[in-house]
Amino acid sequence: MPFGGLSAIRWHEGEQRFYAISDSRNTPTEGKPRFYKLKVDLSAAGIKDVVVEQQYDLLDAGGEAFKKGFVDAEGMVITPENQLLWTSEAGSPLRKSTLTGKFVEDLSAIFPEGYSVDSKKEDPEGFRSGISWEGLSFTPDNQYLFVAAEGALKQDGPLASPMNSSPARILKFRYNGGDKKPELEKSFHYNVDPVSHISKFGINDNGVSEVLALNENKLLVVERSGRNASEGFNDWDFSVKVWLADTTASSDIKEIKSLAQVEKRSIIQPAVKKLLIDFSDVTNAPDCIEGVTFGPLIDGKKTLIFVSDNNFQPHQNTKFYLFQDVNDILK
């Protein structure tokens, strides 16, 4: 099966290797749901090489590959117990596996009602198809786990368009470790920007594709906007921005079932956003960036590694990008 579909990447400090998960859905063109162990040769000069050292299939509770339509892996983290937590836009929103792909646990029960990733078109609550849990990140101390939606729940509002932003939710769980399940502590409102670049074919979007926590209050949020470059659904151009989101003063909306039904919306404080990276400043052809992780230190400075999802399309590429925090912004 082709190497691709990378929707998340994480650095394993102990192994000095990267893990990357694919959003393959067990189709003939995409192959089985899987993830990779990668050796990345990088330095202050950039990324020299990426080598796939291992490929692991993601297995269900019966020890078989997940059937078509049961998973669409998006976010991924490595737990302190050396296991894999990963989100999906199909089936369970969060599962736990070993680092060789064996099923450990389904964590659907930790999510509130009304957050279904498999809601039908006519359902008034839940996520729209393919627009659900994209981002997943531990805080550096592993005390908290953030789970971020790509766009709004149906009951919260519209998806991003050229005319409006979209109220996505970011959930903050206390991670209890071991056999204990994460506990939802807070929920925040994050405003996804309106679509800034439209297509003459009328097909465009913008949404959260990944998050990376700096501490228990601040996160990097990747917003990826796409639009059709030609007629049809398979040829896309992208714009990508990375925001520093501060939730310190954000309202806790955990108990609010529908943001759209709130009478005084002006009293709900969203996360405060500050632009950190606009990929149009560093490349004239940013692809569908869906993953970001801290990497190894270079010259004593933190690094960020981004990866793009080629969506198993011939016109898209799997690209890796390296940034070095020379000004110590990521404190």
Secondary structure, DSSP 8 states (H G I E B T S, - for coil): --S--EEEEEEETTTTEEEEEE---SBTTTBSSEEEEEEEEEETTEEEEEEEEEEEE-B-TTSSB--TTS--EEEEEE-TTSEEEEEESSS-SEEEEETTS-EEEE-GGGS-TT--SS--TT-SSS--TT-SEEEEEE-TTSSEEEEEESS--TTT----BTTB-EEEEEEEEE---TTS--EEEEEEEEEE----S--TTS-EEEEEEEEEESSSSEEEEEEEEEEESSSSSS-EEEEEEEEEEE-TT----TT-S-GGG-S-GGG----EEEEEEEGGGT-SS---EEEEEE---BTTB-EEEEEE--TT-TT----EEEEE-TT----
